[in-house]
Amino acid sequence: MADYDAIVIGAGLGGISTGALCAKNGFKTVILEQSDLIGGCCSTYERDGYKFDIGASIVEITQPMERVFELLGKRREDYIDLVPCDPIYSFITEDGRKFSYPTDIDETTKVIEQIAPEDVEGWKAFSDMGMEMIEKMMDAVMLSPLNSIPEALAMVAKNPRVVKYAPLFLRTHQAVVRKYYKNPVIQGSVAFQSYFAGAPPELGSGIFGFIALSEHLGIFYPKGGMISIPQGIINAASDFGLEVRTNTKVENIIVEGGKAVGVRLEDGTEMRSRFVVSNLNAKVTYLKLVRPENLPKWALKAISSYEVSMPCPMIYVGLDARPDLDAHHTVVTGSIDAMNDVWNNYYKKGVIPRTAMSLICWPTEADPSLAPEGHHVLNFLCNAPAPYAPLGDNWDRIKDWYREAALDELEKYVLPDVRDHITIMDVSTPLDFERRLLSPQGGIYGLFSDMTTLALFRPHARSRAIKNLYLTGSSTHLGGGVPTTLASGVITSSYILKDHG
Ligand SMILES: Cc1cc2nc3c(=O)[nH]c(=O)nc-3n(C[C@H](O)[C@H](O)[C@H](O)COP(=O)(O)OP(=O)(O)OC[C@H]3O[C@@H](n4cnc5c(N)ncnc54)[C@H](O)[C@@H]3O)c2cc1C
């Protein structure tokens, strides 16, 4: 007799949205999370009165979140208070030039006109075509199951206009950017987002070239910190009996006769269920939890061939004064070539890059309650992506060096007197991140995503190797991101409903 219908391993956004929708569909559901916090990469911890977001710092493309609430039969605004952040970014170039992109498309045209009049036409063509594409592709690509060729064909039959945009999946991010823009500063301002999908502009899919445009639909910060998103979904699903247990690590998925029938916890307890959902990195799911001896040869070969995503050190800072910033996100940019160089000549060679490229997030601009009165919070990353095992060294030994190097960059390009105002500071190296979320090699987006590992080519939401096992989150279709992992919850729960409803 099963203890639950659904056991969900991991309380990241994919696990929580899948679990909430399972509970709504009448399945007795429990989510098991090894950490003391819910939310995984989209979470917020508190120290000395300051609240710091562990990873994600913003939500763009809110449709998947709205869809989760719609399917739960609840109003998102009753559970998550989203504050619009405008401008989208404030940019600083290596040579000290500053400019901002507002949300409004026409206002952005004026900014581009001042920096690069030659790119106004390209921007207009890009935004006209891109906005139409985003509208048409949203449901079709983001919220449709795409695990197999028949499913892809069914999606195209239902949305024939997506064929027009299919070549974008086959072009690179930088090819799309260079098609529309000539000026290196403008190119850099819409190319660095390839790293939001975990790849440099020369490897990222052209479809991610439109992240920069989707931001003009609005970017939002949830009041209370990023943890308010997973917490809001859990609260909305509590009426349906959703159970969430933190500090509960799953050691194995129990497989009997090729079927997932439950889990074994770290303390040896066994819990039985009709089906199991894993929100973990797919390599961990199959190689550690299911274990190779339970996998067919083809599945073992396939899962072993994936690379884990890049790691990214983060710094969290409390300040006793308002920082001299003018946007939720400040980005220090470089050229497309510099972005590729960081990947090829530093990250891939195991060297920590010394680069101006950095992203500074200022959450207390949107929600002052995240810090004591008059104080502020910054989360920032620079010298990234950085290797998991820097040449000849270990992150625990170089943590202090890294912190000072990162502060030097911050002072040089963004906040000259920041050291005078720091009241509290934490550094999360790739090793710390791995320990916190059990994410292999500190990878921040599950598996690496390039043009060859999207859609059908990513591990499937409904496992083909193990019956009654489902995957959700950043290792599945569309990869890492708040909207994409929420969308994975919609997709994975739709398979479950079809199979077990
Ligand atoms: C530094 C950083 C910045 C980011 N910035 C943004 C951003 O601004 N905007 C955006 O859209 N996206 C951003 N992202 C990406 C986004 O946050 C993630 O892709 C998304 O939150 C991942 O969700 P997930 O469902 O894959 O689960 P994860 O967040 O990976 O959660 C998996 C959960 O499983 C738990 N777990 C692991 N092993 C076990 C086990 N054995 N037993 C039980 N539980 C286990 C972990 O503790 C974790 O809570 C960022 C990510 C990072 C790391």
The ligand as a Gaussian input file, in Angstrom:
#p B3LYP/6-31G(d) Opt

LIG

0 1
 C       23.151000      32.560000      -9.035000
 C       21.871000      32.340000      -9.796000
 C       21.205000      33.420000     -10.368000
 C       20.015000      33.219000     -11.064000
 N       19.320000      34.308000     -11.550000
 C       18.115000      34.121000     -12.134000
 C       17.284000      35.225000     -12.432000
 O       17.577000      36.365000     -12.077000
 N       16.109000      34.996000     -13.078000
 C       15.722000      33.741000     -13.429000
 O       14.666000      33.578000     -14.055000
 N       16.467000      32.657000     -13.086000
 C       17.633000      32.818000     -12.427000
 N       18.356000      31.747000     -12.017000
 C       17.888000      30.387000     -12.367000
 C       16.739000      29.881000     -11.519000
 O       16.832000      30.364000     -10.205000
 C       16.795000      28.356000     -11.496000
 O       16.929000      27.836000     -12.812000
 C       15.559000      27.718000     -10.880000
 O       15.188000      28.366000      -9.680000
 C       15.891000      26.238000     -10.654000
 O       14.733000      25.551000     -10.267000
 P       14.688000      23.991000     -10.266000
 O       13.258000      23.592000     -10.301000
 O       15.560000      23.421000     -11.318000
 O       15.210000      23.534000      -8.829000
 P       16.511000      23.883000      -7.967000
 O       16.495000      25.315000      -7.607000
 O       17.716000      23.312000      -8.590000
 O       16.155000      23.075000      -6.645000
 C       16.400000      21.703000      -6.463000
 C       16.129000      21.407000      -4.993000
 O       16.408000      20.032000      -4.736000
 C       17.002000      19.930000      -3.442000
 N       17.725000      18.655000      -3.352000
 C       18.901000      18.347000      -3.962000
 N       19.231000      17.058000      -3.668000
 C       18.241000      16.572000      -2.871000
 C       18.013000      15.309000      -2.250000
 N       18.854000      14.268000      -2.414000
 N       16.902000      15.158000      -1.486000
 C       16.008000      16.186000      -1.320000
 N       16.195000      17.401000      -1.884000
 C       17.283000      17.580000      -2.656000
 C       17.911000      21.134000      -3.370000
 O       18.259000      21.447000      -2.038000
 C       17.026000      22.197000      -4.043000
 O       16.230000      22.867000      -3.102000
 C       19.509000      31.914000     -11.240000
 C       20.168000      30.825000     -10.647000
 C       21.316000      31.039000      -9.899000
 C       21.925000      29.870000      -9.193000

